[in-house]
Amino acid sequence: MQSKREFTGLQLRSLVKPNGELELSLVSVVTPEPAGDQVVVRIEAAPINPSDIGLLFGAADMSTATAAGTPELPVITARIPERALKSMAGRLGESMPVGNEGAGVVVAAGASAGAQALLGKRVAILGGAMYAEYRSMSAEQCLVLPADASSADGASCFVNPLTALGMVETMRREGHSALVHTAAASNLGQMLNRICLQDGIQLVNIVRKKEQADLLRTLGATHVCHTASASFIEDLTAALTATGATIAFDAIGGGKLAGQILSCMEAAINRSAKEYSRYGSTTHKQVYIYGGLDTSPTEFNRNFGMTWSMGGWLLFQFLQQIGPTATQALKARVAAELKTTFKSSYAQEVSLPETLQLDMIARYGKRATGEKYLVNPAKGRA
């Protein structure tokens, strides 16, 4: 329902209560008429990214989730283990909107020329609170989509495309010539593969299953290693030797994989070493952890010399580092190649109420490679 002065619609919220309970619900939110440089976007598509799931579920044990409310306004509750509640201290009692990015149509605009120029246009936006029927944004934060692009085409314009481009840009800025990527059959991984093929960059793809490796090879990937193979370490070392890759971006985080990558990098470098050094090679080896598909501790044996680094990589911090001009150049490439290099595919489109169904939570909560879900807040609404 809407009036001349405001837009009223549903928004998905995540609340961590002081008693250790997570509550997910849909609330009615009023979006006022935009002023100045502001626009109101009617959201038609917003992807469920791993980072969104992190905010949505927090530290809750979703196996304890129960459903209440009505089919139109469901309410999900789940318990947060006592040992994990401390990590949620910063958001206790705060009802938080969810959804990093999305796309839709500008239905109202402020008086500025920039805002008025967007009226009726289909745009992609980044800024949180996208699992909602309406979102107010400044005009300069909107990316106008190509005329032949749908909201679903533009929904994932930012997080995955800019992450993939950011990895390549980080590689270049830090003086590396090739890179390694884990969980490489994901939507993001397939984008990165297309970027590297287009830009002539050597890429080593690491996956967990043979069928994922086969998929990447059909997409043109040359170097694909799967961790379940008995020859994984030998295969990875051979790929690193062939490519010279000395920087990796790891979506897994926990377990032994990050350390194995560093070890194999060192072994690959030493295959052409002229002399032995007890301190290892002098070539810098870097692993950036940018995801947490495995939440267990990161384990590694220090058998890769002394010239190495392991740390975190976050898209938003990277964009701040390179500044608005360089960021805009990356966004322009995404817009130009939206339906080719940066094309996303989705397992299913769901409405806001469907997002809070227990069976649906179990599906997208798995964060399975190749099973990305799309929220359409306009689905089923008048």
Steps between C-alpha positions, in 0.01 A plus 500: 500500500631844417399863518631812332738561787629156595542133411408226745635150453642194670863467606680192631661549841743299712494551878730349762330512838692525830363157602698337217216466251513599134176632352442543126188685394338730245411849619309781335728795423411845374733652240441876477477697180856564375653844522793660322730234356302206642302241305268219606559163333236228488719195555433210264808283553762456773741205522569299813878522533707325771555841661122547515457162668758602760291802600168321461579203726775648716648230723170310532477124473245481221433132571301631799286731284124500550226678308208711623292790373292475182583397140501869405699614805708204621724521805804273541680452830822309571735459793848652514745276688615664822864480392419699185277764657796721596583547131152647454535758780518792255156429355298390805151645490551669162260400223723497192394514133670249270616485137816663367397564140204497267330644195167650408318797352522860620141593591560841659774760482608816678523840337864482387573452130695181571212347692236605247706345219462159666121503533360187337848353439606152606801526730729288714586619850733405785456608859315248717131450584422360154264225614223758496230622266644854488844648557600866511845580355694797369498530122879475478489155661277362224642314202267529200458160337516444123164529324482124434585402860243377751518562873612139543784568253613797706435370851853369548676797337718583796613240753612214275612703194692759701650228720626312194635818340645602835695176523655561159574862586658399832715247316625769263555765765701262718727389218373147438436362152255212562260398773329214682133484596316250720132398483560585137182355349281757676332787314789719609754238394347469156512879462865504603574225247336704223692814601831315499431338163405838353798684654759229432569426869604156622258366760521192720151383604452286811171313550370233734338261250590341167175616338590858593838453336332360189263800489786750512687319225194523274511875569857523374698470824846354446623434855244332726584300813248326724580440864337155512753362252779281639743700286375843611831624642694381196241648263499835680879520505512424127238770427691755708822409322334547162337833586740656750203599718612643835176656626183315601148598605342244730124479554529202736691656789516210745690175481828427325444636150655847542815345645512238226488774237798678658691171525435417136600852393833454677549156346425639153747786544772265624473286189697768318715616792872535428613447860364384835406744776399392847266802512314390189450687175514878484184518287209642696203266528160641600172339600198721562205346683182672382233249604407253771339195342691300763474667841755272669849631590745568218779243524841504333851356532773757449685319226489789253796710611487847651378710206124468523185665627152383594225751569148614432359668189171691499341660196381818668840572653664438162267747327581762762871444440485546123271804518188612310660546157642148483180358652290670234719351228433151639124569516502623141655172386235304691220697331654452155542123546197433719350223287831338401800510734294585808190293433353334811274197517257410777356175627168659596319832542314542830268759652564666836265258687653201319844613617383427856368149436694232687552279196626797298735606779645148497566530126666838471661464843719220362685760289558223246714577197282575199180540705451874532155628598330825398255691716227686310318725750244587230402136448141442607446865589243725337 
